[in-house]
């Protein structure tokens, strides 16, 4: 492995960014920031729209939990399969055209699951949705890095806050549609049309493709290239491990917070649902504050103190066996880990002597493996050790990220 500098000092911007930022007008930058922020919102809203109507589609197709699991897994594999390819395309052509095309196809493929007549077609349609949404995820983060470079100060956390807000908006609208008994066949096309038209209207505000276009050729073995990047750079490997740990914690909170409150602490279903809600709202709030805190204290301190806050939250969940304190604990975990993923994306996008598209794709790919692995790992550990002890094991990940924080970089 190569040994890049380990300090958390800001890195110099790329030549393209440093040459363009002094001459680019502030209104143009503001529009680019608003446009990429809306793309983050769209991505979050699309994923949450689909997730909010999964129960309705399960009932419509009479799917058991096993078959439904197959469909859900196909979406995850679609996203993972596309990420390296999206990173290479972003480097070759610039992230702007990749964002535009993936936004179009993400919105269009949102419609298909609503009309799927059986498990096979549902799995294929959600795999396509995962493929385009995952590609959009990589491209929008690459573009966000370019905008952040031009601003020359941290703004990445705000973009990820907009992703969270989009997810909350999509989930709330889905709940309203379900309560009004409006079918996914009407719900999904309406949401897709609004998001698609809005996205196309603001696409002209994105930075030009030249802002992060390198012209690098697209390899036929992109996943091998990802492994080569990880094996050749200790810096990128450390960021990828952090992303894996953080996404694993997020996945564990999403799937097991409600189960823990209801089964281990004997709360009712309504109170149990507040566990993940508290985690999500606190994470969104943390991201809205994250850029100012990052500017003041630096990226490494943000990760270290964030993990310490999350450790306090984990202690409130595990030791008192009190539902209210546990709810506060889930919220503290959301607040603590809120800015780790945005900081890792910024650090990867500014990796020394590397193109931002492939590096962002690499850390995203490893991170989403953590998101997939988290829930079953916790479930397996809970079978052996109890759910309380299984959740306590998350402290190992949080402590690991404290030690790895020295690798992260602030925005240039």
N, C-alpha and C positions, 0 to 999 in steps of 0.2 A: 504494500500500500504506500501511496505517496504521503508525505507529511506536510500538509498545508499549514499555514500559520493558524494557531489556535486562539488568538485573541478575539474579543468581541467588538473590535473597533469597526466602524463603517468601512465598507469596501468602496473603491472608486467605481463610478458608473462606467458602463460600456461606452465605447467611442461614439456609437450612434446616439445614445442618450445624452452624453455630455456635450456633444456638438449641437444637438437640437434644442436642449432645454433653455439655453440663454436667449434664443431667438424666438421660441414659441410663445405666442401671446397667452396671458393668463386666462382669458375667456375660453380659448381653445382647450387648455388643460382642464379647466373646470367642466367643460362639456364632456371631455373624455372620461373624467372621473365619474360624472353622473351616468354616462352610458355604460361603463363597465360595472358600476354599482347596480344598475338595473339588470344587467345580465346575471349577476349573482342572485338578485331577487327572483328572476325568472327560473333559474336552476332550482332554487329551494322550493319555489311554489309548485313546479312541475312534479318533483319527487313527492312532496307532501300531498298533492292532489291525488296522485295514484295511491299512496299509502292510506289515505283517509277513506278510500272506497274499497279497499281489499275485502272487508267483510261482506259487502254487497255482491261483489263478483264471486266470492266463495260460495255464497248462498245460491246465486244464479246458476253456477256450473256444478253445484252439489259436490264440491271438493272436500275431501278429508284433509286433516292437518298435514299428513305426509305429502299428498299431491300438491297442496298449496305451498309447502316448503320447497318442492322442486321448482315451481314457478318463481318463487322469490329468489332462489339461488341462481336461477338462470339470469336474472337481472344483474346480480352481483358479478357473475362471470362475464357478462357482456361488457360491463364497465371496466373490469380488470383487463380484458382482452384488448380494449381500445386505447388505453391510456398511453402506452409507449408509442403507438402509432400517432396519436394526437400530438404528443410532444415533438416527434420528428417532423410532422407536417408544420407545426408552429415555427420550428426553426427554419424549415425550408422556405415557406411562403410568408411567414409572419403570422402572429396570432389573430389579427383582425379577420382575414377571410375564413379561418378555421372557426372562429366564434360565430360568424354570420351563418355559415352553412350548418354547423351543429345546432345552433339555435332553431333554425328552420326545421330540421329533421327531428330534434327533440320535441318540439311542439306537435309536429305531425304524428309522431309515433306514440304520443300520449293518448291519442284517440283510439288506437288499435285494441288495447286490452279491454275496452268497454264492449267491443263487438266480438270478442273471441268466443267461438261456440264450444270449445273443448279445451282440455288441458294442454294439448300439443300446441294449438294456435296461441293460447295464452302465454305459454312459456316462450314461444318464438317472439311474440310481440313485446313482452317485457324485457327479453334479451336485447331486442333492437332499441328499446327505450333506454336501457342501461348503457348500451354501446354509445349512443349519441349524447346522453347526459354525462357520462364519464369523460368523453372527448371534450365536451363543452367545459367541464370542470377544469381540465388541464389547460385549455386555451385561455379561459377567463383569468386563471391565476397567472399565467404567463403575461397576459396583457396588463393585469394589475401591477405586476412587478415593473413593467415598462412605464406605467403612469407614475408609480411611486418613485422610480428613479428620476423622472422629470420634476417631480415635486421636491425631491431631495429631503424628504422627511417621512416618518412612518404614517401610512394611511391604509395599510393592508387590513388591519383589524376591522375597520369600518365596512370594508367590502364583505368580510365574512359575517359581520352583524346583519348586513342586508340579506345574505343567504339565509340566516336564521329567521329574520323577519318574514322573508318569503315563505319559509316553511311554516311559520305560525299562521300566516294569512291563508295559505293553501289548506292547512289542517282545519282551521276555523270555518272556512267556506265549505269544506267537505262535510263537516259536522252539520252545518245549516242545511246543505243539500240533502243529506241523509235524513234529517229530521222532517224535512218537507216532502220526503219520499220522491225526490227527483232522481231519476235513474242515472247511472254513469254514462249511458248512451247520449244523454242530453248535457250532462255536467261536463264531461271531458272535452267535447268539441267546443263548447262555449269558452272554457278556460283557455284552451289551446289557441283559439282565434284571437282572443284579447291579448294574450301574451305575445303571440307571433306578430300581430300588427304593431303593437307597442314597441317590440324589439326592433322591427324593421324600420320604424320611424326614427329611432335614435341611433341606428348603426352608423350613420354618417358622422356622428360625434366621436366615434372611436379614433384612436391614434392611427396614422397610416401604417400600412404593413411594414414599411421600411424602419419603423421604430424598433422592431425586434427581429427583423428578417436577417438571416445569416446566409441563406442559399445552400445550406448543407444538404447533401443528398440523403434521400430516405432509404434506409437500409432494409433489406429483406428479412433481417433477423433482429428485429427491434428488442425482443425480450432478452436475447443474448447480449445486446448492447447495454441493456439495463444492468445485467449482471456484471458486465465489464466495468461499468461506471462505479458500481458499488465496491468491486474488488480493487479498483485502482485509486479510490479516494477515501481516506479515513474520515474526512470532513463530511462527505455525502453519506457515508455509512452511518455516522453518528446521527445526522439529521433524520435518516430513514428509521433508525431505531427509535428515536423520539416520536416520530409520527406513528409508528406501530404501537408504541406504549399509549400514546394519547388517544388514538382511535379505539384501542382495546378498552380503555376506561370508558369512553363515550358509548361504545357498544354495550358494555356491561350495564351502564346506567339505563340505557334505553330498554333493555330486555328484562332486567332483574330488579330495578328499583320498586316497581309495583308489586312484583311477586314477593319481595322481601317484606314490604310493609303489610301486605295482606296475610301472608302465611307465617312469617316469623314473628311479626308484632301484632297480628290478629286485628288489623284494621278492616273497615269495610271497603268495598271496591271503589267507591267514590273518593275516599281519602287516599287509597293506594294510587290512584291515577295522578294525584297531586305530586307524587315523588318525581316523576319525569318532567312534569310541568314546571316544578320549581327549578330543576336542573336546567331546563331549556331557557326559561326566562332569565335566570341568573347568568347563563352563558351569553345570551344576547346583550344584557346590560354590561357585562364585562368587556365584550367586544366594542361596544359603543364608547367605552371609556379607554379602551386599550391603547389607541394611538397617542393620546396625550400622556398617558403613563409611560409608554415606551419612549417618547421623546424626552421625558424628564429623567427616567431611571435607567434606560437602556434595555436591550432585548434580553441579555443574560439574567439581569436582576428580575425582569418580568417573569421569566420561566421559573427561577428559583423560588421567589416569593409566592408565585401562583401555585406551585406544587406544595409549598408549606400550607397555604390556605386549604388546598384540597385534602391534605393529610389531616388537618383539624376537622374538616367535614367528615372524613372517613371515620375518625374516632367518635364523632357524635352519632354516627350510624351504628357502630359496632358495640360500644360499651354501655351506654345508659339503658338500652332497650326501651326507649321512650319514643312513641310515634312522632310527636311534635319536634323533638330534638333531631330525630332521624330526618324529618322533612327539611329542617335547617341544614343538616349535613349534606343532603343531596344538592341543595342550593349552593352551599359553599364549594362543593366539588365542581359544579358548573362554572361558578365564578373563577375558581382557581385555574382550571384548564382552558378557559375561554380563549386565551390569546396564544397558546402554544402552537396550534396549527398555523395560524396566519404568520407567526414569526418564523416557523420552519419553512413556509413557502417563500417568504422574503429572503431568507438565508440561502435556500437552494437556488433561487433565481439570480442571486448575486455570487454564486460559487466562483472562485477564481479560475480563470482560463477554461470555463465551460459555458456551453450555450444554455440559456435559461429553459427553453422548451423541454429538452430531454431530462434535465436535472429535476425540474418540477414534476414531470411525469414519473420519474423514478421514486421520489419521496411519496408522491400520491399513491402509486401502485403498492408500495410497501405498507403505507398507512391503511389503505383499504383492506389489505389482508388482515390487519389488526382488527378492523371493524367487523370483518367476517368471523375471525377466530375468537373474539372476546366472549360472546354469549355462550357458545358451546364449551369453551374452556371453563368458564364460571360454572356452567351446569354440571360438567363432569366433576369438577372439584367439590361442588355442593353435594353430589351423590356420595362422595367419600367422607367429606369433612363437615358438612352442614353449610347452608348458604351464608350464614354469618361469617364463618371462617374463610369461605371462598372469597367473599368481598374484601375481607381483611388482607388477602394476598395482593390486592391492588396497590397496597403501600409499597411493595417492591418496585412496581413500575414508576410510581411517583418519586421515590428516592433515586431511582436510576436516572430519571430526567433531570433531577437536581444536579447530579454529577456531570451529565452531558450538556448542561446549559452553557458551558464554556465554548461550545462550538458555534452557537448561534451568532448571527450578525445583525446589526441594526441597518436600517435603510440607508443607502448612500446619500 
